[in-house]
Amino acid sequence: HRELLKRMLIEVPKIRPRVLSKESYQMLDELRGFRHIFRHSYNYSLSSEKIARLRQDLLSAWDKIEKDITHFEMFLQRQL
């Protein structure tokens, strides 16, 4: 998942624009990291403060993430 996110951040000249802005990438990568630790660490204790912060950050960034994906979707539509 890390590599997929990294690739979505990169523009491929004459092929495709980047999918995510740096801000969207950073938020999704933070969420990915949290998910990875939570899923693979049996002794990981959840912090309600950390979860609340991640939730708020994701909600704050959601419009930007959605805008990035819509922009890329429009690029794909133009290619048809």
N, C-alpha and C positions, 0 to 999 in steps of 0.2 A: 504494500500500500504506500509505503514511503516513496518508492521509485515512481509509482504512478502519479502521485502528487507532484513530484519534482518535474516529471515530463509535462504535466499540465501547466507548469509555470513557464515553460520554454516556448518561445516563438520559433517556428521552423520557417525561415525565409523562403518565399515563393511556394510554400506548401500550405501552411496554416498559421493563424495567429495563436498566441498563448490562450489557454482556456481560463486560467485564473490570474488575477492580479496578485501582487506580492502580499497584500493585506489578507486576501481570501486564503491564499496558500498558508500563511502563518497561522491563521485561526484553525483551518482544517488539519494542519499538521499537529497543532497542539492537542486537538481533539483525538486525532489518530494515536498520538503518543499516550494519552490517558487511557484510551481503549486498550491499547497493547499491554500496558502495565496491568490494568485491571483484569484482563482476560488470561494473562500468563503468570501472574503472581498470586499464588494461593494464600499467602500470608499478608497480602496488601490490605491495609485497613483504609476504608473510605473516609475522607474528610468532608464533612458537610459544607465547610467553607470553600474547599476546592471545587466541589461539584456546583455549588451556587455561583461561583465566579465563572467557571466554564460555561454554565448555562447562560449567564448574563452576557458574557463575551460573544457566545454564538448567536444569541438573539440580536445583539447589537450589530453583528457582522452579517447577519442573514441577508439583508437587502443587497449588500455589496456582492455577496456570493451569487445570489440569484441574478443580479445584473451581469456579472461576468459570464455566467452560463447562458443567459439569454443572448448576449453579444456573440458568443461562440455559435450558438444555435442559428442565429441569423447568418453568420458566415457559411455554415453548412447549407442552409436553404439557398443561398446565392450560387452554390456550386452545382445545384441540380439542373 
